[in-house]
């Protein structure tokens, strides 16, 4: 099933293949010698408890469970299994908060070694990933800056490489300053409308 999942990732050109391999490595430690039919919901719950006992974060365990769930789905689709077990998912509290103000970014870049300045500037402006977990504040900041610069969401998503709207929305976190600016713009719009009716 793991091989079929890896093939599915390659066919669909999913960018998280490296993350998938890490998830599969954890799953294999528990399920490698089990028959597929023996991987029941109860066994999966024991796996979850074991991973939590190792200190794994819920988000990490959920990535592993998502991989397992996809394996079963592919096995059913291919006719190798008639049904798949329920794979429970864990609650996550992973809303990202970190952003880098432009002045802070400039100061930070000034103190970087010369060989890092260009790549970090590129990440700040484009929102592209460097690995799976490195410099996410810059990725979130790039998305927010593009939206605030008036770049249409669809184009900003294409530039930053986001595939889903939900991920994009999660990065575009609203600040108090955003709310105040939106209120000012609304008031200005309403005043213009009132003036046109006179």
BALOBA-1460 file (C-alpha; in Angstrom, 3 decimals):
// residues 198
<rec num="1" residu="x" x="0.000" y="0.000" z="0.000"/>
<rec num="2" residu="x" x="2.900" y="2.356" z="0.762"/>
<rec num="3" residu="x" x="4.349" y="1.788" z="-2.713"/>
<rec num="4" residu="x" x="0.963" y="2.546" z="-4.302"/>
<rec num="5" residu="x" x="0.753" y="5.756" z="-2.280"/>
<rec num="6" residu="x" x="4.242" y="6.860" z="-3.334"/>
<rec num="7" residu="x" x="3.299" y="6.192" z="-6.975"/>
<rec num="8" residu="x" x="0.116" y="8.236" z="-6.502"/>
<rec num="9" residu="x" x="2.173" y="11.160" z="-5.153"/>
<rec num="10" residu="x" x="4.599" y="10.963" z="-8.074"/>
<rec num="11" residu="x" x="1.832" y="10.757" z="-10.688"/>
<rec num="12" residu="x" x="0.025" y="13.750" z="-9.216"/>
<rec num="13" residu="x" x="3.310" y="15.652" z="-8.747"/>
<rec num="14" residu="x" x="2.578" y="16.372" z="-5.100"/>
<rec num="15" residu="x" x="5.370" y="18.419" z="-3.550"/>
<rec num="16" residu="x" x="5.262" y="16.782" z="-0.121"/>
<rec num="17" residu="x" x="6.820" y="13.455" z="-1.146"/>
<rec num="18" residu="x" x="9.647" y="13.899" z="1.362"/>
<rec num="19" residu="x" x="7.123" y="14.463" z="4.164"/>
<rec num="20" residu="x" x="5.218" y="11.383" z="2.983"/>
<rec num="21" residu="x" x="8.336" y="9.210" z="3.272"/>
<rec num="22" residu="x" x="8.787" y="10.317" z="6.886"/>
<rec num="23" residu="x" x="5.136" y="9.501" z="7.665"/>
<rec num="24" residu="x" x="5.439" y="6.067" z="6.040"/>
<rec num="25" residu="x" x="8.595" y="5.355" z="8.039"/>
<rec num="26" residu="x" x="6.648" y="5.895" z="11.286"/>
<rec num="27" residu="x" x="3.721" y="3.788" z="10.048"/>
<rec num="28" residu="x" x="6.009" y="0.917" z="9.025"/>
<rec num="29" residu="x" x="7.460" y="0.656" z="12.531"/>
<rec num="30" residu="x" x="4.017" y="-0.397" z="13.766"/>
<rec num="31" residu="x" x="2.205" y="-1.940" z="10.799"/>
<rec num="32" residu="x" x="4.954" y="-3.422" z="8.604"/>
<rec num="33" residu="x" x="4.321" y="-7.054" z="9.621"/>
<rec num="34" residu="x" x="0.508" y="-6.738" z="9.802"/>
<rec num="35" residu="x" x="-1.851" y="-7.989" z="7.136"/>
<rec num="36" residu="x" x="-3.928" y="-5.153" z="5.716"/>
<rec num="37" residu="x" x="-7.104" y="-6.668" z="7.150"/>
<rec num="38" residu="x" x="-5.556" y="-6.635" z="10.631"/>
<rec num="39" residu="x" x="-5.131" y="-2.851" z="10.595"/>
<rec num="40" residu="x" x="-8.379" y="-2.018" z="12.349"/>
<rec num="41" residu="x" x="-9.586" y="1.203" z="13.940"/>
<rec num="42" residu="x" x="-8.587" y="-0.178" z="17.353"/>
<rec num="43" residu="x" x="-5.037" y="-0.860" z="16.096"/>
<rec num="44" residu="x" x="-4.889" y="2.637" z="14.639"/>
<rec num="45" residu="x" x="-5.960" y="4.145" z="17.971"/>
<rec num="46" residu="x" x="-3.173" y="2.221" z="19.709"/>
<rec num="47" residu="x" x="-0.767" y="3.608" z="17.129"/>
<rec num="48" residu="x" x="-1.981" y="7.145" z="17.919"/>
<rec num="49" residu="x" x="-1.504" y="6.592" z="21.642"/>
<rec num="50" residu="x" x="1.972" y="5.209" z="21.034"/>
<rec num="51" residu="x" x="3.004" y="8.184" z="18.873"/>
<rec num="52" residu="x" x="1.648" y="10.642" z="21.432"/>
<rec num="53" residu="x" x="3.613" y="8.765" z="24.097"/>
<rec num="54" residu="x" x="6.736" y="9.417" z="22.016"/>
<rec num="55" residu="x" x="5.971" y="13.143" z="22.122"/>
<rec num="56" residu="x" x="4.745" y="13.477" z="18.530"/>
<rec num="57" residu="x" x="2.555" y="16.551" z="17.926"/>
<rec num="58" residu="x" x="-1.042" y="15.998" z="16.812"/>
<rec num="59" residu="x" x="-0.263" y="17.679" z="13.486"/>
<rec num="60" residu="x" x="2.552" y="15.187" z="12.827"/>
<rec num="61" residu="x" x="0.378" y="12.211" z="13.782"/>
<rec num="62" residu="x" x="-2.402" y="13.538" z="11.543"/>
<rec num="63" residu="x" x="-0.046" y="13.631" z="8.553"/>
<rec num="64" residu="x" x="0.760" y="9.969" z="9.221"/>
<rec num="65" residu="x" x="-2.933" y="9.108" z="9.619"/>
<rec num="66" residu="x" x="-3.757" y="10.956" z="6.384"/>
<rec num="67" residu="x" x="-1.148" y="8.866" z="4.587"/>
<rec num="68" residu="x" x="-2.643" y="5.682" z="6.042"/>
<rec num="69" residu="x" x="-6.161" y="6.773" z="5.096"/>
<rec num="70" residu="x" x="-5.043" y="7.497" z="1.526"/>
<rec num="71" residu="x" x="-3.364" y="4.078" z="1.312"/>
<rec num="72" residu="x" x="-6.636" y="2.386" z="2.196"/>
<rec num="73" residu="x" x="-8.592" y="4.559" z="-0.247"/>
<rec num="74" residu="x" x="-6.251" y="3.621" z="-3.090"/>
<rec num="75" residu="x" x="-6.463" y="-0.068" z="-2.148"/>
<rec num="76" residu="x" x="-10.275" y="0.066" z="-2.284"/>
<rec num="77" residu="x" x="-10.232" y="1.991" z="-5.580"/>
<rec num="78" residu="x" x="-7.914" y="-0.617" z="-7.118"/>
<rec num="79" residu="x" x="-10.144" y="-3.491" z="-5.964"/>
<rec num="80" residu="x" x="-7.550" y="-4.970" z="-3.603"/>
<rec num="81" residu="x" x="-9.810" y="-4.262" z="-0.604"/>
<rec num="82" residu="x" x="-13.577" y="-4.153" z="-0.262"/>
<rec num="83" residu="x" x="-13.635" y="-1.570" z="2.526"/>
<rec num="84" residu="x" x="-11.285" y="0.476" z="4.666"/>
<rec num="85" residu="x" x="-11.295" y="0.999" z="8.428"/>
<rec num="86" residu="x" x="-12.247" y="4.300" z="10.003"/>
<rec num="87" residu="x" x="-9.084" y="6.337" z="10.563"/>
<rec num="88" residu="x" x="-9.706" y="8.838" z="13.396"/>
<rec num="89" residu="x" x="-8.027" y="12.233" z="13.172"/>
<rec num="90" residu="x" x="-6.779" y="14.360" z="16.065"/>
<rec num="91" residu="x" x="-7.698" y="17.914" z="17.016"/>
<rec num="92" residu="x" x="-5.090" y="20.432" z="15.944"/>
<rec num="93" residu="x" x="-4.420" y="23.933" z="17.161"/>
<rec num="94" residu="x" x="-2.034" y="25.009" z="14.436"/>
<rec num="95" residu="x" x="-3.139" y="28.459" z="13.336"/>
<rec num="96" residu="x" x="0.029" y="30.233" z="12.356"/>
<rec num="97" residu="x" x="0.621" y="33.659" z="13.880"/>
<rec num="98" residu="x" x="4.123" y="34.729" z="12.932"/>
<rec num="99" residu="x" x="4.688" y="37.555" z="10.486"/>
<rec num="100" residu="x" x="7.735" y="39.673" z="9.767"/>
<rec num="101" residu="x" x="7.249" y="43.446" z="9.413"/>
<rec num="102" residu="x" x="9.135" y="44.931" z="6.473"/>
<rec num="103" residu="x" x="11.453" y="46.993" z="8.670"/>
<rec num="104" residu="x" x="12.217" y="43.926" z="10.792"/>
<rec num="105" residu="x" x="12.900" y="41.918" z="7.644"/>
<rec num="106" residu="x" x="15.350" y="44.549" z="6.354"/>
<rec num="107" residu="x" x="17.176" y="44.589" z="9.696"/>
<rec num="108" residu="x" x="17.246" y="40.791" z="9.811"/>
<rec num="109" residu="x" x="18.550" y="40.569" z="6.229"/>
<rec num="110" residu="x" x="21.286" y="43.093" z="7.005"/>
<rec num="111" residu="x" x="22.691" y="40.726" z="9.637"/>
<rec num="112" residu="x" x="22.593" y="37.623" z="7.447"/>
<rec num="113" residu="x" x="25.707" y="36.212" z="5.786"/>
<rec num="114" residu="x" x="26.043" y="37.419" z="2.195"/>
<rec num="115" residu="x" x="25.237" y="33.988" z="0.724"/>
<rec num="116" residu="x" x="21.824" y="33.961" z="2.469"/>
<rec num="117" residu="x" x="20.632" y="37.472" z="1.615"/>
<rec num="118" residu="x" x="19.416" y="36.756" z="-1.916"/>
<rec num="119" residu="x" x="17.629" y="33.452" z="-1.129"/>
<rec num="120" residu="x" x="15.930" y="34.903" z="1.950"/>
<rec num="121" residu="x" x="14.851" y="37.988" z="-0.001"/>
<rec num="122" residu="x" x="13.418" y="35.698" z="-2.678"/>
<rec num="123" residu="x" x="11.454" y="33.749" z="-0.064"/>
<rec num="124" residu="x" x="10.189" y="36.961" z="1.510"/>
<rec num="125" residu="x" x="8.936" y="38.301" z="-1.816"/>
<rec num="126" residu="x" x="7.651" y="35.091" z="-3.399"/>
<rec num="127" residu="x" x="6.313" y="33.011" z="-0.507"/>
<rec num="128" residu="x" x="7.958" y="29.868" z="-1.836"/>
<rec num="129" residu="x" x="8.890" y="27.081" z="0.592"/>
<rec num="130" residu="x" x="12.418" y="26.178" z="1.614"/>
<rec num="131" residu="x" x="11.979" y="22.611" z="2.803"/>
<rec num="132" residu="x" x="8.844" y="21.688" z="4.711"/>
<rec num="133" residu="x" x="9.213" y="23.686" z="7.931"/>
<rec num="134" residu="x" x="11.956" y="26.306" z="7.400"/>
<rec num="135" residu="x" x="11.160" y="30.088" z="7.272"/>
<rec num="136" residu="x" x="7.360" y="29.779" z="7.313"/>
<rec num="137" residu="x" x="7.023" y="33.309" z="8.734"/>
<rec num="138" residu="x" x="8.415" y="34.602" z="5.432"/>
<rec num="139" residu="x" x="5.933" y="32.474" z="3.448"/>
<rec num="140" residu="x" x="2.991" y="33.807" z="5.456"/>
<rec num="141" residu="x" x="4.335" y="37.346" z="5.179"/>
<rec num="142" residu="x" x="4.683" y="37.096" z="1.395"/>
<rec num="143" residu="x" x="1.052" y="35.997" z="1.033"/>
<rec num="144" residu="x" x="-0.185" y="38.770" z="3.296"/>
<rec num="145" residu="x" x="1.912" y="41.413" z="1.517"/>
<rec num="146" residu="x" x="0.667" y="40.323" z="-1.915"/>
<rec num="147" residu="x" x="-2.974" y="40.569" z="-0.808"/>
<rec num="148" residu="x" x="-2.433" y="43.971" z="0.800"/>
<rec num="149" residu="x" x="-0.670" y="45.196" z="-2.337"/>
<rec num="150" residu="x" x="-3.894" y="44.528" z="-4.247"/>
<rec num="151" residu="x" x="-2.703" y="41.426" z="-6.108"/>
<rec num="152" residu="x" x="-5.783" y="39.265" z="-6.845"/>
<rec num="153" residu="x" x="-6.001" y="36.194" z="-4.624"/>
<rec num="154" residu="x" x="-5.836" y="33.778" z="-7.559"/>
<rec num="155" residu="x" x="-2.580" y="35.296" z="-8.791"/>
<rec num="156" residu="x" x="-1.100" y="35.479" z="-5.286"/>
<rec num="157" residu="x" x="-1.917" y="31.791" z="-4.816"/>
<rec num="158" residu="x" x="-0.182" y="30.951" z="-8.095"/>
<rec num="159" residu="x" x="2.888" y="32.984" z="-7.153"/>
<rec num="160" residu="x" x="3.237" y="31.408" z="-3.715"/>
<rec num="161" residu="x" x="2.434" y="27.892" z="-4.942"/>
<rec num="162" residu="x" x="-0.670" y="27.395" z="-2.785"/>
<rec num="163" residu="x" x="-3.009" y="24.738" z="-4.116"/>
<rec num="164" residu="x" x="-5.969" y="25.161" z="-1.766"/>
<rec num="165" residu="x" x="-7.950" y="28.214" z="-0.733"/>
<rec num="166" residu="x" x="-8.073" y="27.145" z="2.936"/>
<rec num="167" residu="x" x="-4.285" y="27.185" z="3.327"/>
<rec num="168" residu="x" x="-4.122" y="30.578" z="1.616"/>
<rec num="169" residu="x" x="-6.810" y="32.018" z="3.909"/>
<rec num="170" residu="x" x="-5.045" y="30.673" z="7.004"/>
<rec num="171" residu="x" x="-1.888" y="32.558" z="6.084"/>
<rec num="172" residu="x" x="-3.730" y="35.827" z="5.365"/>
<rec num="173" residu="x" x="-4.358" y="36.530" z="9.053"/>
<rec num="174" residu="x" x="-6.181" y="39.791" z="9.768"/>
<rec num="175" residu="x" x="-4.561" y="42.288" z="12.154"/>
<rec num="176" residu="x" x="-6.099" y="45.132" z="14.178"/>
<rec num="177" residu="x" x="-4.589" y="47.550" z="11.659"/>
<rec num="178" residu="x" x="-6.349" y="45.683" z="8.826"/>
<rec num="179" residu="x" x="-9.699" y="46.018" z="10.601"/>
<rec num="180" residu="x" x="-9.216" y="49.738" z="11.259"/>
<rec num="181" residu="x" x="-8.236" y="50.328" z="7.620"/>
<rec num="182" residu="x" x="-11.263" y="48.358" z="6.391"/>
<rec num="183" residu="x" x="-13.555" y="50.464" z="8.601"/>
<rec num="184" residu="x" x="-12.025" y="53.690" z="7.258"/>
<rec num="185" residu="x" x="-12.488" y="52.519" z="3.676"/>
<rec num="186" residu="x" x="-16.104" y="51.566" z="4.334"/>
<rec num="187" residu="x" x="-16.845" y="54.962" z="5.915"/>
<rec num="188" residu="x" x="-15.189" y="56.740" z="2.975"/>
<rec num="189" residu="x" x="-17.245" y="54.697" z="0.518"/>
<rec num="190" residu="x" x="-20.485" y="55.450" z="2.372"/>
<rec num="191" residu="x" x="-19.697" y="59.199" z="2.486"/>
<rec num="192" residu="x" x="-19.095" y="59.204" z="-1.277"/>
<rec num="193" residu="x" x="-22.388" y="57.392" z="-1.867"/>
<rec num="194" residu="x" x="-24.251" y="59.871" z="0.338"/>
<rec num="195" residu="x" x="-22.667" y="62.790" z="-1.557"/>
<rec num="196" residu="x" x="-23.705" y="61.366" z="-4.931"/>
<rec num="197" residu="x" x="-27.374" y="61.204" z="-3.868"/>
<rec num="198" residu="x" x="-27.517" y="64.914" z="-3.037"/>
